[in-house]
Amino acid sequence: MTTDTLFTAMQELGQRARAASRHMMRASSQAKNDALRGMAQALHEQREAILAANALDLKAAVDNQLPPALVDRLRISEKTLGLMATGLEQIAAMPDPVGSLSPTTQRPNGMRIAKMRVPLGVIGIIYESRPNVTIDAAALCLKSGNAAILRGGKEALHSNIALGAVVRQGLSAAGLPAEAVQVVETTDRAAVGHLVTMTEYVDVIVPRGGKSLVARLSAEARVPMIKHLDGNCHVYVDQHADLAVAHRVAFNAKTYRYGVCGTMETLLVHQAVANQFLPGLARALLDHGVELRGCERTRALVPQAHAASNEDWATEYLAPILAIRVVDSIDDAMEHIATWSSGHTESIVTEALREAQRFQREVDSSSVYVNLPTVFADGFEYGLGAEIGISTNRLHARGPVGLEGLTTEKWVLTGEGQVRG
């Protein structure tokens, strides 16, 4: 496309999304659930077309010598299709947040005041690699009464277009506008630039991708974003910790999965328990293939650890690497977190109520735990069901963003003709 043609195409896409959003905000729960179940059925009916489209993406990925891990993320199998269908059924079974009311208060003049949960409007979602996000994002936006514009990675273009057809089939079968979910069918990077500045048509942008993508969108966007740049998460083992619990929590926080944003990247240990705690945990991590990088006091206890630098304290590794620092107090631990954390998820291991309360009150991250590994940072684990992502924003949504995070509130007042005197 030429520059002018692309601009026009994106504007038209936005106009269709805005019109569809007005239908979606008044759609019944039944219609939305029927659409989700229709999508699950369409995944079965169109599986051959989806797998054929995915094969084109996989061939191109191999031809272009993309890393094996990226090729694997692109792959759609029969099992993947089954998991997508199960996810759609689960979202259909969840309570509809739209139209729910807060507790009502009554003013002295008798008028009643409450807040009603309503859709955000049009949500633009920009993501990389995994084509299953097309189904997940469409389903969450649909159930929460929003219209969606989906722009996946160029590596998954054929797969995303095929999955977009599944979404349209489900919407149309339920009597909802097919334009409620639209897939951007160009790989031109300029399309993203248009999408994040279309304030007249798009209400919020949700980026799901690497740090470079989010940094680019943060610099270019005029539309508000629900985002996090990275997950530099910490576990602090307090002097009052049960060390068996601390070992279990810290080991799981690092080794559950290396590539998720809730993985512990830095371990902080109170100096009073470091001699007892660190050597045993270090042996377990080293045996598991984790590289350790530590401060001087850590290296005195764990000679296999490499020297840590400021870059290590600042890094989200997403790899079997862990930074370790011995601290003198809970205040030192919280100061380290305040300096280096990305505001994602932090945890304290302690049996002392005062320290637990201080940590949860004073640490300024989107999720703060006591005696739990940071890898619980996930919508399903919070009881929210599927999530669109994790937010480290301070406004609107924070932490795992599920259905409720894709809605907002409006005030609703009811009276019997009262007037202001």
C-alpha positions in Angstrom: 0.0 0.0 0.0 1.0 3.6 -0.5 1.2 5.9 2.5 -2.1 7.5 1.6 -3.8 4.2 0.9 -2.7 2.7 4.2 -3.9 5.8 6.1 -7.3 5.5 4.4 -7.5 1.8 5.1 -6.7 2.2 8.8 -9.2 5.1 9.1 -12.0 3.0 7.6 -11.1 0.1 9.9 -11.4 2.4 12.8 -14.7 3.8 11.7 -16.1 0.2 11.3 -14.8 -0.6 14.8 -16.4 2.5 16.4 -19.8 1.7 14.8 -19.5 -2.0 15.9 -18.6 -0.9 19.4 -22.0 0.8 19.8 -23.7 -2.5 19.0 -21.4 -4.5 21.3 -22.0 -2.2 24.4 -25.7 -3.2 24.3 -25.2 -6.8 23.3 -26.8 -9.3 25.7 -24.8 -11.8 27.6 -26.6 -14.6 25.7 -25.5 -13.2 22.3 -21.9 -12.8 23.5 -21.8 -16.3 24.8 -23.4 -17.7 21.7 -20.7 -15.9 19.7 -17.9 -17.4 21.8 -19.4 -20.9 21.5 -19.8 -20.3 17.8 -16.1 -19.5 17.5 -15.3 -22.7 19.3 -17.4 -24.6 16.8 -15.8 -22.7 13.9 -12.3 -23.7 15.1 -13.4 -27.3 14.6 -15.1 -26.7 11.3 -12.2 -24.6 9.8 -9.3 -26.6 11.3 -8.0 -27.7 7.9 -7.9 -24.1 6.6 -6.3 -22.9 9.8 -3.6 -25.6 9.8 -2.9 -24.9 6.1 -2.5 -21.2 6.8 -0.2 -22.0 9.7 1.9 -24.2 7.5 2.6 -21.2 5.3 3.8 -19.2 8.3 5.9 -22.0 9.5 7.5 -22.5 6.1 8.3 -18.8 5.8 9.8 -18.8 9.4 12.1 -21.7 8.6 13.0 -20.2 5.2 13.9 -17.0 6.9 16.0 -18.9 9.5 14.0 -17.6 12.5 15.1 -19.1 15.9 13.6 -22.5 16.7 11.9 -21.1 19.8 10.1 -18.5 17.7 9.1 -21.1 15.1 7.7 -23.2 18.0 5.6 -20.3 19.2 4.1 -19.9 15.8 3.0 -23.5 15.5 -0.7 -24.4 15.7 -1.5 -28.1 16.3 -4.7 -30.1 16.8 -4.0 -29.8 20.5 -3.6 -26.0 20.2 -6.9 -25.8 18.5 -8.5 -27.8 21.2 -7.0 -25.6 23.9 -8.3 -22.5 22.1 -11.8 -24.0 21.9 -11.7 -24.9 25.6 -10.6 -21.3 26.4 -13.5 -19.9 24.5 -16.0 -22.2 26.4 -14.4 -21.1 29.7 -14.8 -17.4 28.9 -18.4 -18.0 27.8 -19.0 -19.5 31.3 -17.6 -16.6 33.2 -19.9 -13.9 34.6 -20.5 -10.9 32.3 -19.1 -7.8 34.0 -21.1 -5.4 31.8 -24.0 -3.8 33.6 -23.0 -4.9 37.1 -23.7 -2.3 39.8 -21.7 -1.2 42.8 -23.5 -0.9 46.2 -26.0 1.9 46.1 -25.9 4.9 48.4 -28.8 7.2 49.2 -28.4 10.9 49.6 -30.4 12.9 52.2 -32.8 14.1 49.4 -33.6 10.5 48.5 -31.7 10.1 45.2 -29.8 6.9 44.8 -26.2 6.7 43.5 -24.3 3.8 42.1 -21.6 3.0 39.6 -22.3 0.7 36.6 -19.6 -1.3 34.8 -19.5 -0.6 31.1 -17.2 -1.5 28.1 -14.2 0.7 27.2 -15.2 0.9 23.6 -12.6 0.1 20.9 -9.5 -1.8 22.0 -6.4 -2.0 19.8 -4.2 -5.0 20.6 -0.7 -5.3 19.1 1.1 -8.6 19.6 3.9 -10.8 18.4 4.4 -14.3 17.2 1.7 -16.4 19.0 -1.3 -16.7 16.8 -3.5 -18.0 19.6 -3.5 -14.5 21.0 -5.9 -13.7 18.1 -8.5 -15.9 19.7 -7.8 -15.0 23.3 -7.9 -11.3 22.7 -11.0 -11.5 20.5 -12.8 -13.5 23.1 -11.9 -11.2 26.1 -12.9 -8.1 24.2 -16.1 -9.6 22.9 -17.2 -10.9 26.4 -16.5 -7.5 27.9 -18.6 -5.7 25.3 -15.8 -4.1 23.3 -14.9 -3.9 19.7 -11.3 -4.9 18.9 -8.7 -4.2 16.3 -6.0 -6.9 16.3 -2.6 -6.5 14.8 -0.4 -9.6 15.1 3.2 -10.2 14.1 4.1 -10.5 10.5 5.4 -14.0 11.1 1.9 -15.2 11.9 -0.1 -13.2 9.2 -1.7 -16.2 7.4 -2.6 -17.9 10.7 -4.1 -14.7 12.1 -6.2 -14.0 9.0 -7.6 -17.6 9.2 -8.4 -17.2 12.9 -10.0 -13.9 12.2 -12.4 -15.7 9.8 -13.3 -18.0 12.8 -14.1 -15.0 14.9 -16.3 -13.4 12.2 -18.2 -16.7 11.8 -19.0 -16.8 15.5 -20.0 -13.2 15.7 -22.3 -13.4 12.6 -23.9 -16.7 13.8 -24.9 -14.9 17.1 -26.3 -11.9 15.2 -23.4 -9.6 16.3 -21.5 -7.3 13.8 -18.6 -9.1 12.2 -16.7 -5.8 12.4 -16.6 -6.1 16.2 -13.3 -7.9 15.8 -11.0 -7.0 12.9 -7.6 -8.3 12.0 -5.2 -5.9 10.4 -4.2 -7.7 7.2 -1.0 -5.9 6.4 2.5 -6.4 7.7 3.4 -2.7 7.1 4.8 -1.3 10.3 3.2 2.0 9.5 -0.2 0.4 10.2 0.8 0.2 13.9 1.8 3.9 13.9 -1.6 4.8 12.6 -3.4 2.5 15.0 -1.8 4.0 18.2 -2.6 7.6 17.1 -6.3 7.1 16.0 -7.8 8.7 19.1 -11.1 9.4 17.4 -11.7 5.7 16.9 -9.6 3.8 19.4 -10.0 4.1 23.2 -7.1 2.0 24.5 -4.1 0.1 23.2 -2.9 -3.1 24.7 0.6 -4.2 23.6 1.6 -7.8 24.1 5.2 -8.3 23.1 8.8 -7.7 24.0 10.3 -4.7 25.6 11.3 -3.1 22.3 7.7 -3.2 21.0 6.3 -1.6 24.1 9.1 1.0 24.2 8.3 2.0 20.6 4.5 2.2 21.3 5.1 4.2 24.4 7.1 6.8 22.3 4.6 6.9 19.5 1.1 6.4 21.0 -1.5 9.1 21.5 -4.1 6.5 22.5 -3.8 5.5 26.2 -2.1 2.1 26.8 -2.5 -0.7 29.3 1.0 -2.1 29.4 4.1 -3.3 31.2 7.6 -3.0 29.8 9.2 -5.9 31.6 8.9 -8.1 34.7 12.0 -7.6 36.9 10.5 -9.4 39.9 12.0 -9.9 43.3 11.8 -12.4 46.2 13.0 -11.2 49.6 13.9 -13.8 52.3 13.4 -12.1 55.6 15.3 -12.9 58.8 12.1 -14.3 60.3 11.4 -16.6 57.3 10.8 -20.3 57.6 13.8 -21.4 55.6 12.2 -24.5 54.2 9.3 -22.4 52.9 11.8 -19.9 51.6 13.7 -22.6 49.7 10.5 -23.9 48.1 9.2 -20.5 47.2 12.5 -19.1 45.7 13.3 -22.3 43.7 9.8 -22.3 42.2 9.9 -18.6 41.5 13.0 -19.0 39.4 12.5 -22.4 37.8 8.8 -22.8 37.1 9.2 -21.2 33.7 12.1 -18.9 32.7 10.3 -17.1 29.9 7.3 -15.6 31.8 7.1 -12.1 33.1 6.4 -13.2 36.7 9.7 -15.2 37.0 12.0 -14.0 39.9 15.0 -12.3 38.5 16.6 -11.1 41.7 16.7 -12.8 45.1 17.3 -10.7 48.2 18.4 -12.4 51.4 18.6 -11.0 54.9 22.2 -11.2 56.2 21.0 -13.0 59.4 19.9 -16.1 57.5 22.2 -15.9 54.5 24.7 -18.4 55.9 22.0 -21.0 56.6 19.9 -20.4 53.5 22.0 -19.5 50.4 24.4 -22.4 50.0 21.6 -25.0 49.9 19.4 -23.0 47.6 22.4 -22.3 45.4 23.3 -26.0 45.0 19.7 -26.7 44.0 19.7 -23.9 41.4 23.1 -24.8 40.0 22.1 -28.4 39.7 19.0 -27.2 37.8 21.3 -25.3 35.3 20.7 -21.8 36.7 23.6 -19.4 36.4 24.1 -17.3 39.6 25.3 -13.7 39.8 25.8 -12.2 43.2 27.1 -9.4 45.4 30.4 -9.8 47.3 28.7 -11.3 50.4 26.8 -13.7 48.1 30.0 -14.9 46.4 31.6 -15.4 49.8 28.9 -18.0 50.5 28.5 -19.3 46.9 31.9 -19.3 45.2 30.3 -20.5 41.9 28.4 -17.2 41.6 29.7 -14.6 39.1 30.1 -11.0 40.2 26.9 -9.0 39.8 26.8 -5.5 38.3 24.1 -2.8 38.3 23.1 -4.2 34.9 22.2 -7.5 36.6 20.0 -5.7 39.2 18.1 -4.0 36.3 17.7 -7.0 34.0 14.7 -9.1 33.2 16.7 -12.2 32.1 13.8 -14.5 30.9 16.5 -17.1 31.1 18.1 -19.5 33.7 20.1 -16.7 35.3 19.5 -15.3 38.8 21.0 -12.2 40.6 21.4 -12.5 44.3 22.1 -9.8 46.9 22.5 -10.1 50.7 20.9 -7.2 52.5 21.1 -5.9 56.1 17.4 -5.2 56.7 13.9 -5.2 55.2 14.4 -1.5 54.6 17.5 -2.3 52.4 15.5 -4.9 50.6 12.6 -2.5 49.9 15.1 0.2 48.8 16.7 -2.2 46.4 13.2 -3.0 44.9 12.3 0.7 44.7 15.5 1.3 42.8 15.5 -1.6 40.4 12.1 -3.1 40.1 9.9 -2.7 37.1 6.8 -2.5 39.3 5.5 -6.0 38.3 5.5 -8.5 41.2 7.5 -8.8 44.4 7.3 -11.3 47.3 8.5 -11.5 50.9 9.1 -14.8 52.8 8.5 -14.2 56.5 6.7 -15.5 59.5 6.6 -12.0 61.1 3.3 -10.2 60.6 4.8 -6.7 61.0 7.3 -7.3 58.2 4.7 -8.9 56.0 2.3 -5.9 56.5 5.1 -3.4 55.9 6.2 -5.1 52.7 2.7 -5.2 51.2 1.9 -1.7 52.2 5.2 0.0 51.2 6.4 -1.9 48.1 4.9 -0.1 45.1 4.3 -2.9 42.5 1.2 -4.1 40.8 1.2 -7.3 42.9 2.9 -7.9 46.3 2.9 -11.4 47.9 3.7 -12.9 51.3 5.2 -16.5 51.3 4.4 -17.1 47.6 6.5 -17.3 44.4 6.1 -14.5 42.0 5.1 -16.9 39.2 1.5 -16.7 40.5 1.2 -13.5 38.5 -1.4 -14.8 36.2 -5.1 -14.2 35.6 -6.2 -17.8 36.1 -4.3 -18.0 39.4 -6.1 -14.8 40.6 -9.5 -16.3 39.7 -9.9 -13.8 36.9 -9.8 -16.4 34.1 -8.0 -15.6 30.9 -6.1 -12.3 30.8 -5.2 -9.8 28.1 -1.9 -9.1 29.9 -0.3 -7.7 33.0 -0.4 -4.0 33.7 2.1 -1.9 35.7 0.1 1.2 35.1 -1.1 3.1 38.1 -4.3 4.3 36.4 -7.3 2.2 35.4 -6.1 -1.5 35.4 -3.1 -2.8 37.4 -1.9 -6.3 37.6 -3.5 -9.1 35.6 -6.1 -7.6 33.2 -9.1 -9.9 32.8 -12.6 -9.1 31.8 -13.2 -6.4 34.5 -10.0 -4.7 33.4 -11.4 -4.2 29.9 -14.3 -2.3 31.3 -14.7 1.1 33.1 -17.4 2.6 35.2 -20.0 5.3 34.9 -22.2 6.9 37.6 -25.9 6.1 37.5 -28.3 8.2 39.6 -32.0 7.5 40.2 -34.6 9.8 41.8 -38.3 10.7 41.9 -38.1 14.2 40.6 -35.9 15.8 43.1 -34.5 19.2 42.1 -31.5 21.1 43.4 -32.5 24.1 45.4 
